[in-house]
Amino acid sequence: RIGALAPGRAADLVLLDEDLAVRAVRPSARRAVPRPTARGAA
């Protein structure tokens, strides 16, 4: 539950999920920018 997490944890989980999704689609993304889409959205 997001409500049970600390204030900053929800955003951290979103970034982690996005990072894993990028790696799943493009394994080479790990060597490039870790979270390109998250950086652009932020």
C-alpha positions in Angstrom: 0.0 0.0 0.0 1.4 3.4 -1.0 -0.2 5.0 2.0 1.8 2.8 4.3 5.1 3.9 2.8 7.2 6.8 3.8 6.7 10.1 1.8 9.6 9.5 -0.5 9.3 5.8 -1.0 6.5 5.9 -3.6 8.6 7.9 -6.0 11.6 5.6 -5.4 9.5 2.5 -6.2 8.2 4.2 -9.4 11.8 4.9 -10.5 12.8 1.3 -9.7 10.0 -0.1 -11.7 10.8 2.1 -14.6 14.5 1.1 -14.4 13.6 -2.6 -14.5 11.2 -2.1 -17.4 14.0 -0.3 -19.4 16.4 -3.1 -18.7 13.9 -5.7 -19.7 13.3 -4.1 -23.1 16.8 -2.8 -23.7 19.5 -4.7 -21.6 22.1 -2.2 -22.9 20.3 0.6 -21.1 22.1 -0.5 -18.0 25.4 0.7 -19.4 23.9 3.9 -20.7 21.9 6.4 -18.5 20.3 4.3 -15.6 16.9 6.0 -15.9 16.7 8.2 -19.0 12.9 8.5 -19.0 12.7 9.3 -15.3 15.3 12.0 -15.7 13.3 13.6 -18.6 10.0 13.4 -16.7 11.5 14.9 -13.6 
